[in-house]
Amino acid sequence: MTAPHMSSVSAAPPTVPPLLQVRDLNAYYGQSHVLHGINLHVQPGEIVSLIGRNGAGKTTTLRSIMGALRTRTGSVTFDGQDILRLPSNRVAARGLAWVPEERAIMSTLTVRENLELPPARPGGWTTERAYEAFPVLRERGHHPGSKLSGGEQQMLAIVRVLRSAPRLLLLDEPSEGLAPVIVQRIGDIIEELRADGLSVLLVEQNLKFATRLADRHYVFVDGEIVEELSRADAVARRDDLLKYLSV
Ligand SMILES: Nc1ncnc2c1ncn2[C@@H]1O[C@H](COP(=O)(O)OP(=O)(O)OP(=O)(O)O)[C@@H](O)[C@H]1O
């Protein structure tokens, strides 16, 4: 592997202000310093991926942005407003929605109850729209969340947060452990969301999925970003990226 370096992204510099801007983010679990000066941004309507092997700091970055991890320093702005000091419920109220790796659905509630529980906002997804996107959820409407397959749980976890009409969706490994046909369908929905103007920050270890969807990629190694790649760079440097992901 070549020495880590920041490659220049071939896309033109952004002409509109970023929707999300993270500057010099450092995060800690107790005495353990796990993020070391993370700088990244997401433009309106952009899909950006965070890639890197297990433990590189991708999930911690999402948790830090959402305010689920409070022990961090630096700057996080959303639509030009500082959100670093806000509790996570107020971060969500600004228009960020997070689907964690463990798919936060209510296991004892039915699919329909899961869909109807989050507060609805104007422009947010209705239950009918969720059923149109993933018809299997309509078939499973009366089943408890605990009885769903992994793919069905992932679909439900994504559509239930869309009820709040977020402007930025943070997805943590949405393809993990799912059959290729389900991964394909989730990718289709993410592309539809982007077409509707939603921005997405995507943590992925599935390079095929990440390179299909993302406009730009940040490569994480040991709590730092060592590369920023455009869509074209990521395709051309696929073998290097696979090395970053291998254990
Ligand atoms: N709750 C925690 N307490 C202490 N250390 C943690 C905790 N969660 C994560 N870590 C450590 O922080 C570092 C970054 O982990 P993080 O989960 O952000 O990595 P990741 O790139 O998302 O990988 P993964 O795909 O395994 O989640 C790792 O060294 C991990 O062991």
Ligand as a Chemical Component Dictionary entry (heavy atoms), coordinates in Angstrom:
data_LIG
# 
_chem_comp.id                   LIG 
_chem_comp.type                 NON-POLYMER 
_chem_comp.pdbx_formal_charge   0 
_chem_comp.three_letter_code    LIG 
# 
loop_
_chem_comp_atom.comp_id 
_chem_comp_atom.atom_id 
_chem_comp_atom.alt_atom_id 
_chem_comp_atom.type_symbol 
_chem_comp_atom.charge 
_chem_comp_atom.model_Cartn_x 
_chem_comp_atom.model_Cartn_y 
_chem_comp_atom.model_Cartn_z 
_chem_comp_atom.pdbx_ordinal 
LIG N1  N1  N 0 -18.051 2.353  24.162 1  
LIG C1  C1  C 0 -16.740 2.324  23.952 2  
LIG N2  N2  N 0 -15.865 2.368  24.988 3  
LIG C2  C2  C 0 -14.535 2.351  24.798 4  
LIG N3  N3  N 0 -13.932 2.289  23.594 5  
LIG C3  C3  C 0 -14.751 2.229  22.518 6  
LIG C4  C4  C 0 -16.182 2.229  22.632 7  
LIG N4  N4  N 0 -16.711 2.174  21.393 8  
LIG C5  C5  C 0 -15.665 2.125  20.545 9  
LIG N5  N5  N 0 -14.499 2.150  21.208 10 
LIG C6  C6  C 0 -13.153 2.132  20.631 11 
LIG O1  O1  O 0 -13.031 3.313  19.825 12 
LIG C7  C7  C 0 -12.305 3.028  18.631 13 
LIG C8  C8  C 0 -13.156 3.416  17.437 14 
LIG O2  O2  O 0 -14.300 2.549  17.369 15 
LIG P1  P1  P 0 -15.482 2.754  16.323 16 
LIG O3  O3  O 0 -16.611 1.877  16.742 17 
LIG O4  O4  O 0 -15.734 4.194  16.141 18 
LIG O5  O5  O 0 -14.828 2.188  15.007 19 
LIG P2  P2  P 0 -15.504 1.857  13.600 20 
LIG O6  O6  O 0 -14.571 2.353  12.571 21 
LIG O7  O7  O 0 -16.891 2.359  13.565 22 
LIG O8  O8  O 0 -15.508 0.283  13.591 23 
LIG P3  P3  P 0 -16.716 -0.749 13.763 24 
LIG O9  O9  O 0 -17.151 -1.050 12.396 25 
LIG O10 O10 O 0 -16.067 -1.907 14.446 26 
LIG O11 O11 O 0 -17.758 -0.068 14.633 27 
LIG C9  C9  C 0 -11.960 1.544  18.672 28 
LIG O12 O12 O 0 -10.648 1.425  19.197 29 
LIG C10 C10 C 0 -12.958 0.978  19.664 30 
LIG O13 O13 O 0 -12.439 -0.150 20.340 31 
# 
loop_
_chem_comp_bond.comp_id 
_chem_comp_bond.atom_id_1 
_chem_comp_bond.atom_id_2 
_chem_comp_bond.value_order 
_chem_comp_bond.pdbx_ordinal 
LIG N1  C1  SING 1  
LIG C1  N2  SING 2  
LIG C1  C4  DOUB 3  
LIG N2  C2  DOUB 4  
LIG C2  N3  SING 5  
LIG N3  C3  DOUB 6  
LIG C3  C4  SING 7  
LIG C3  N5  SING 8  
LIG C4  N4  SING 9  
LIG N4  C5  DOUB 10 
LIG C5  N5  SING 11 
LIG N5  C6  SING 12 
LIG C6  O1  SING 13 
LIG C6  C10 SING 14 
LIG O1  C7  SING 15 
LIG C7  C8  SING 16 
LIG C7  C9  SING 17 
LIG C8  O2  SING 18 
LIG O2  P1  SING 19 
LIG P1  O3  DOUB 20 
LIG P1  O4  SING 21 
LIG P1  O5  SING 22 
LIG O5  P2  SING 23 
LIG P2  O6  DOUB 24 
LIG P2  O7  SING 25 
LIG P2  O8  SING 26 
LIG O8  P3  SING 27 
LIG P3  O9  DOUB 28 
LIG P3  O10 SING 29 
LIG P3  O11 SING 30 
LIG C9  O12 SING 31 
LIG C9  C10 SING 32 
LIG C10 O13 SING 33 
# 
